[in-house]
Amino acid sequence: MARSLVLLWCSRVVLRHTGGQTVYTCRPSTLFRKRITTMPGQMKISSFFSSPLTTKSDNKVETKASSEEPVKKKAKVSEVTDEETLPSKQPSSPSTPSSSPSTLTTPSSLSEEEKGNLEKNKLKAKLKLLGTKTCGQIVNVGPTWFRALEAEFGKEYLVELSKFVAGERKKSAVYPPTEQVFTWTTACSIQSVKVVIIGQDPYHGPGQAHGLCFSVLPGIKPPPSLENMFKELTATVDGFKHPGHGNLTGWAAQGVLLLNACLTVRGGAANSHAGKGWEKLTDAVIHWLNSHSSGTVFLLWGAYAQKKGQFINKKKHHVLTSVHPSPLSAHRGFFGCNHFSRCNELLKADGKTPIDWTNLPSQV
Ligand SMILES: *[C@@H]1O[C@H](CO)[C@@H](O)[C@H](O)[C@H]1NC(C)=O
């Protein structure tokens, strides 16, 4: 099959015998050579011909594309392209190329906008696949977070974890709702995180948890720990007034990562989803920030958060610790810890914009 195709569309074919093997050397007509070199995604075809057909820029294009694509996928694309294009190269009507002008555009001539759209679509497809692979449990992940943690999101334990969470959702109420589990990845890019507050477990009451630790949406009474944070803020941050709601999205949008170690919980059953795998994923997030950011302020309240953040490089980052703001412990050192204003002093000393803790619009 391959032989006949080669013979068909080579204007000159030289047969040689070397060591018992027949070697075909093809010299296509000038017209064909031109078409071959300008068609996108068909570099495999050049292997039929002598090397001058593969130009430097063509090589560059292919390398660039393949670095983004899994090897398997790339191979598949080339196969398809070769199959599609070989028959169309039949020299029966060489003077009327059947390809439309648009197919003659090389990938290198894509505009920035087109390249951006291509990347966006690729990412969309990957996120869709992640959703499918995880029984619809891992959805609405912010793009910068997904890219940074793509290897982690590809791990097998998340499939198992998702099966568990999906089963739980069938049996009982699970918080937060599926589409809000990754709210912490959508308020700002992973690269713009300046402050990290680590929580343990989502609120387990109806309507409370929405994917940012300590935060509740308008209409839900701020829980006691959050009320204590507001008390500390009122006492230590100029201009801070109780916002009248507990929606902390305004902080998240400024680069405050509000991350629970465990991302879901069964209604009314604290820590019911602990140890099922979420902690591995959230550890990966902290590891990423630990190595890829600098001068990040970590606010670790209570023994659990401090243990989770024990590996943070204190020479590179700022780690502030205190007891948990819960009513059970707040009076033993959370009140008066001054973390919110100290955090801003540290950010300013590093030349970063401080957090406007008062910026808590309930809605925009
Ligand atoms: C929560 O706050 C953010 C910004 O601060 C706002 O955009 C969003 O609409 C609020 N959510 C609700 C449900 O009000």
The ligand as a Gaussian input file, in Angstrom:
#p B3LYP/6-31G(d) Opt

LIG

0 1
 C      -19.525000      37.324000      47.553000
 O      -18.639000      38.410000      47.409000
 C      -18.159000      38.630000      46.097000
 C      -17.152000      39.764000      46.063000
 O      -16.835000      40.249000      47.271000
 C      -19.292000      38.918000      45.170000
 O      -18.817000      39.083000      43.866000
 C      -20.292000      37.779000      45.222000
 O      -21.403000      38.110000      44.440000
 C      -20.723000      37.513000      46.652000
 N      -21.568000      36.323000      46.626000
 C      -22.856000      36.374000      46.873000
 C      -23.613000      35.109000      46.682000
 O      -23.410000      37.390000      47.221000

